[in-house]
Amino acid sequence: MFSSLSHRRTPRTLPAIAAAAALVMASAAAHAASVTLTSTVDSSGYNGGTTSSIPLTADNSYVPKNTPWTYDADQVDALDVIEKISVSLVLGSADTDGPGSTNYNELTLALDGIDTGLKLNGTWQVIAQPGQDDIRPPLTFTGTPLNAGAILDALKDDGKLIGTILDSQPGDDFITLGSTQGGFGTTQLVLNGIADQEPGGGGGGGGTVIPLPAGVWAGIAMMSSLGAGAGIKRRLRKQTT
């Protein structure tokens, strides 16, 4: 008898959750848009042996000012989800071009001390021109970050992100950050994500209140309990306040 009742309840429960999730996704999609945030600053100019955390944006140790990546306040306020990050930087020396290289899979980008999981593996070129300083072109690394929620929270705290490079095996090499032989190069961080669109366009908190049925919030709660829907929940709450 118990088994029979369980089987009869399941078909009613699953469609209800699916319907709630569909309403959530439709409402969120109607009030969200893709957005790109870009910031370019001087590299730290670090020149020394590898350590567990190497400054990428300046930290007053190698150039006389802090230069974290800084973003437009309105864009940061609207940003709801970070989907992808892309960092460009110059290394004067680093052996990360493939398995067997000294630093392969050892160097990882961190933002405000938060591990992004983005490995800085690549072939670092040095272009020599007779009678001129060597040119070291930047490499660009792109991927979906780990800990995206924590990175977003850190960004919203002050509109800035401090870049560091984490080394899983410090002390095994000597590197120069931002070196172009004659001066420091720059480093750029691009954030691609989803931003809220306020009803009527623009910020200010105005617009039409969107009432959501209790079943929708129940569906969101169910999704959150399964480890999904956090970003959707945040967007919908902004839209209904």
C-alpha positions as CSV (number, residue, x, y, z in Angstrom):
1,M,0.0,0.0,0.0
2,F,2.8,2.4,0.9
3,S,4.6,1.8,-2.4
4,S,1.4,2.4,-4.3
5,L,0.8,5.7,-2.6
6,S,4.4,6.8,-3.3
7,H,4.1,6.1,-7.0
8,R,0.8,8.1,-7.2
9,R,2.3,11.2,-5.5
10,T,5.5,11.3,-7.6
11,P,3.9,12.2,-11.0
12,R,2.1,15.2,-9.3
13,T,5.2,16.5,-7.5
14,L,7.7,16.4,-10.4
15,P,5.5,18.4,-12.8
16,A,4.9,21.0,-10.2
17,I,8.6,21.5,-9.6
18,A,9.2,21.5,-13.4
19,A,6.5,24.1,-13.9
20,A,7.9,26.3,-11.1
21,A,11.4,26.0,-12.5
22,A,10.1,27.0,-16.0
23,L,8.4,30.1,-14.6
24,V,11.6,31.0,-12.7
25,M,13.7,30.7,-15.9
26,A,11.3,32.6,-18.0
27,S,11.0,35.5,-15.6
28,A,14.8,35.7,-15.0
29,A,15.5,35.6,-18.7
30,A,13.1,38.5,-19.4
31,H,14.9,40.7,-17.0
32,A,18.6,39.8,-17.6
33,A,21.2,40.5,-20.2
34,S,24.8,39.5,-21.0
35,V,27.4,42.1,-19.9
36,T,31.1,42.5,-20.2
37,L,33.3,44.3,-17.7
38,T,36.9,45.2,-18.6
39,S,39.7,46.7,-16.7
40,T,43.4,47.2,-17.6
41,V,46.1,48.1,-15.1
42,D,49.9,48.0,-14.7
43,S,51.4,44.6,-13.8
44,S,53.2,44.4,-10.5
45,G,56.6,44.0,-12.0
46,Y,57.4,41.2,-9.7
47,N,61.0,40.0,-10.3
48,G,62.2,37.1,-8.2
49,G,61.7,33.5,-7.2
50,T,58.3,31.9,-7.2
51,T,56.3,32.1,-4.0
52,S,53.0,30.6,-3.0
53,S,51.2,33.9,-3.9
54,I,52.8,36.2,-6.5
55,P,51.4,39.7,-6.9
56,L,50.0,40.3,-10.4
57,T,48.4,43.7,-10.0
58,A,50.6,46.0,-8.0
59,D,50.7,45.7,-4.2
60,N,53.2,48.5,-3.4
61,S,56.1,46.0,-3.3
62,Y,57.4,46.5,-6.8
63,V,55.8,49.7,-8.0
64,P,54.8,52.7,-5.9
65,K,51.1,52.3,-6.0
66,N,48.3,49.8,-5.8
67,T,46.6,49.1,-9.1
68,P,43.8,46.5,-8.6
69,W,41.4,46.0,-11.5
70,T,38.6,48.5,-11.0
71,Y,35.2,48.5,-12.7
72,D,32.2,50.8,-13.3
73,A,30.1,51.0,-10.2
74,D,26.8,50.7,-12.1
75,Q,27.9,47.6,-14.0
76,V,29.1,46.0,-10.8
77,D,25.9,46.7,-9.0
78,A,23.9,45.2,-11.8
79,L,26.1,42.1,-12.3
80,D,24.4,39.0,-10.9
81,V,26.4,36.1,-12.3
82,I,30.0,35.7,-13.5
83,E,30.0,33.1,-16.2
84,K,33.5,33.5,-17.7
85,I,36.8,35.3,-17.0
86,S,39.6,36.2,-19.3
87,V,43.0,37.5,-18.1
88,S,45.9,38.8,-20.2
89,L,49.4,39.3,-18.8
90,V,53.1,39.3,-19.6
91,L,55.6,37.0,-18.0
92,G,59.3,37.7,-18.6
93,S,60.0,34.0,-17.9
94,A,57.9,31.0,-17.1
95,D,58.1,27.4,-18.2
96,T,54.4,26.4,-18.5
97,D,54.1,25.3,-22.1
98,G,53.4,21.6,-21.6
99,P,53.7,18.5,-19.4
100,G,57.3,18.2,-18.1
101,S,57.8,21.9,-18.0
102,T,58.9,23.4,-14.7
103,N,55.6,25.3,-13.9
104,Y,53.1,23.4,-16.0
105,N,49.7,23.3,-14.2
106,E,51.3,25.0,-11.1
107,L,50.4,28.6,-11.8
108,T,46.7,29.6,-11.2
109,L,45.0,33.0,-11.2
110,A,43.5,34.2,-7.9
111,L,41.1,37.2,-7.5
112,D,41.1,38.9,-4.1
113,G,42.9,35.7,-2.9
114,I,40.1,33.5,-4.2
115,D,41.2,30.6,-6.4
116,T,39.6,30.8,-9.9
117,G,41.0,27.5,-11.1
118,L,42.3,29.2,-14.3
119,K,45.6,27.6,-15.1
120,L,48.2,29.9,-16.7
121,N,49.7,27.3,-19.1
122,G,51.1,28.5,-22.4
123,T,54.1,29.2,-24.5
124,W,55.7,32.6,-23.5
125,Q,57.4,34.2,-26.5
126,V,60.3,36.6,-26.6
127,I,60.6,38.5,-29.8
128,A,64.2,39.8,-30.3
129,Q,64.9,42.8,-32.5
130,P,68.5,43.8,-33.1
131,G,69.3,47.1,-31.4
132,Q,66.0,47.3,-29.6
133,D,64.5,45.9,-26.4
134,D,63.0,42.4,-26.6
135,I,59.2,42.3,-26.9
136,R,57.3,39.8,-24.8
137,P,53.7,39.7,-26.0
138,P,50.9,39.0,-23.4
139,L,49.1,35.7,-23.3
140,T,45.3,35.5,-22.7
141,F,43.7,32.8,-20.6
142,T,40.0,32.3,-20.6
143,G,37.7,29.9,-18.7
144,T,34.7,29.4,-16.4
145,P,36.0,30.3,-12.9
146,L,35.7,28.2,-9.8
147,N,34.2,30.0,-6.8
148,A,32.3,32.5,-9.1
149,G,29.9,33.4,-6.3
150,A,32.6,34.3,-3.9
151,I,34.4,36.3,-6.5
152,L,31.2,38.2,-7.3
153,D,30.7,39.0,-3.6
154,A,34.3,40.3,-3.4
155,L,33.8,42.5,-6.5
156,K,30.6,44.0,-5.1
157,D,32.3,44.8,-1.8
158,D,34.4,47.6,-3.4
159,G,34.2,47.4,-7.2
160,K,37.8,46.1,-7.4
161,L,39.7,42.8,-7.7
162,I,43.3,42.3,-6.8
163,G,45.1,39.8,-9.0
164,T,47.6,37.3,-7.7
165,I,49.2,34.1,-9.1
166,L,49.1,31.0,-6.9
167,D,52.0,28.6,-7.2
168,S,51.3,25.1,-6.0
169,Q,55.0,24.3,-5.9
170,P,56.8,27.6,-4.9
171,G,60.5,28.0,-4.9
172,D,61.3,26.1,-8.1
173,D,61.7,28.9,-10.6
174,F,62.5,32.6,-11.1
175,I,59.9,34.7,-12.9
176,T,59.3,38.3,-14.0
177,L,55.8,39.7,-14.2
178,G,54.9,42.4,-16.7
179,S,58.4,42.7,-18.1
180,T,59.0,44.1,-21.6
181,Q,62.7,44.5,-21.0
182,G,62.4,48.3,-20.9
183,G,59.4,48.7,-18.6
184,F,56.4,47.1,-17.0
185,G,53.6,45.7,-19.2
186,T,49.9,45.8,-18.4
187,T,47.4,43.1,-17.3
188,Q,43.7,43.0,-18.2
189,L,40.8,41.2,-16.6
190,V,37.6,40.7,-18.5
191,L,34.4,39.5,-16.7
192,N,31.6,38.1,-18.8
193,G,28.3,37.5,-17.0
194,I,24.6,38.2,-16.6
195,A,23.3,41.5,-15.3
196,D,19.9,42.5,-14.1
197,Q,17.9,44.8,-16.3
198,E,15.6,47.1,-14.2
199,P,12.1,47.4,-15.7
200,G,11.9,50.6,-17.7
201,G,15.7,50.5,-18.3
202,G,18.5,51.7,-16.1
203,G,19.0,51.6,-12.4
204,G,17.3,53.5,-9.6
205,G,15.2,50.7,-8.2
206,G,12.0,51.8,-10.0
207,G,9.7,49.8,-12.2
208,T,6.8,47.4,-12.1
209,V,6.4,45.0,-9.2
210,I,6.2,41.4,-10.5
211,P,4.2,39.2,-8.1
212,L,5.3,35.6,-8.1
213,P,3.0,32.7,-7.1
214,A,3.9,30.8,-4.0
215,G,4.5,27.8,-6.1
216,V,7.3,29.5,-7.9
217,W,9.1,30.4,-4.7
218,A,8.6,26.8,-3.5
219,G,10.2,25.6,-6.8
220,I,13.2,27.9,-6.2
221,A,13.5,26.6,-2.7
222,M,13.5,23.0,-4.0
223,M,16.2,23.9,-6.6
224,S,18.3,25.7,-4.0
225,S,18.2,22.6,-1.8
226,L,19.6,20.6,-4.7
227,G,22.4,23.1,-5.1
228,A,21.0,25.1,-8.0
229,G,19.1,28.3,-8.6
230,A,21.0,30.6,-6.3
231,G,21.6,33.2,-9.1
232,I,18.1,33.0,-10.3
233,K,16.7,33.5,-6.8
234,R,18.9,36.6,-6.4
235,R,17.7,38.1,-9.7
236,L,14.0,37.4,-9.0
237,R,14.2,39.0,-5.5
238,K,15.7,42.1,-7.1
239,Q,12.9,42.2,-9.6
240,T,10.1,41.9,-7.1
241,T,11.3,44.6,-4.6
